[in-house]
Amino acid sequence: MTEGDENGPIIERADLDNIVYISAIVGIIGSIALFVIFVATEWGNPQWSLVFHHFPATIGLPFAAAASFIIIALFRSTEGQIKFSGLGFNFEGASGPIVMWVLCFLAIAVGIKLLWPLTLAA
């Protein structure tokens, strides 16, 4: 931590990055643990077959959202603001990562749609 001008201490970028990484790891481990607990307690439920018949929608899309977040937040290739423009739009500041997340999520969702049928063959 370093001293700010007159507002007191501020958090350095490295400290903020460590907080984000630790929070993401705890969130991922917690999500996996909750999923395992849910599957263990609900495995015999007769409605569970609905999850298997629509696996890409019930499991694939939430994992696509998480994967998009991980790609954008944790595996960033540049430091600083994300700026890009296309189709007449100019994205910079806070809108850059949000639009990148949407594009990444849509790419993964389209990949799921193209490579995996929506229902299992019965």
Secondary structure, DSSP 8 states (H G I E B T S, - for coil): -EE-SSS-EE--HHHHHHHHHHHHHHHHHHHHHHHHHHHHHHTT-TTHHHHHHTHIIIIIHHHHHHHHHHHHHTS-SSSS---EEETTEEE-TTHHHHHHHHHHHHHHHHHHHHHS-SS---
